[in-house]
Amino acid sequence: MSREDHDSDIEFPSAEEEERPLTHTELHERIMKGVKVNMKRHTIPNRLLLTQCMDMYAHLSAHAETHF
């Protein structure tokens, strides 16, 4: 699979979006989109690892919201 095939699943931000910092929600949405795209391409053991990473991110994200 070529790089172009991989990139076709990913929405890149516009120039305006790149100029401003991301909100926490936008960052979360981008990370989750990337994880979901990657899950489509990997084998079962890698999907399990990605799922665990998503769970860890959700936990850390919730923790960060309560402390910052």
C-alpha positions in Angstrom: 0.0 0.0 0.0 1.4 3.4 -0.9 1.6 6.5 1.2 -1.1 8.1 -0.9 -3.4 5.2 0.0 -2.8 5.7 3.7 -3.2 9.5 3.4 -6.5 9.2 1.6 -8.2 8.2 4.8 -6.9 11.1 6.8 -8.4 14.6 6.7 -5.8 17.3 6.9 -6.5 20.6 8.6 -6.9 23.8 6.6 -4.4 26.6 6.8 -6.7 28.5 9.2 -7.0 25.5 11.5 -3.2 25.1 11.6 -2.6 28.7 12.7 -4.6 28.4 15.9 -3.9 26.0 18.8 -6.2 23.0 19.0 -8.7 22.8 21.8 -8.6 19.7 24.0 -11.7 18.4 22.2 -10.2 18.9 18.7 -7.0 17.2 19.8 -9.0 14.3 21.2 -11.0 14.0 18.0 -7.9 14.0 15.8 -6.2 11.3 17.8 -9.3 9.1 17.8 -9.7 9.5 14.1 -6.1 8.5 13.6 -6.4 5.5 15.8 -9.6 4.3 14.0 -7.9 4.7 10.6 -4.9 2.7 11.9 -7.2 0.0 13.4 -8.6 -0.7 9.9 -5.1 -1.6 8.6 -3.7 -3.8 11.4 -3.9 -7.4 12.5 -5.8 -8.6 15.5 -2.9 -8.4 18.0 -2.1 -4.9 16.8 -5.8 -3.9 17.1 -5.7 -5.1 20.8 -2.7 -2.9 21.4 -4.4 0.1 19.7 -7.5 -0.5 21.8 -5.4 -0.5 25.0 -3.7 2.7 23.8 -7.1 4.3 23.3 -8.2 3.3 26.8 -5.0 4.7 28.3 -5.4 8.0 26.4 -9.0 8.3 27.6 -7.9 7.7 31.1 -5.1 10.2 30.9 -7.3 12.7 29.2 -9.9 12.5 31.9 -7.2 12.8 34.5 -5.8 15.9 32.8 -9.2 17.6 32.6 -9.6 17.3 36.3 -6.1 18.6 37.2 -5.5 21.5 34.7 
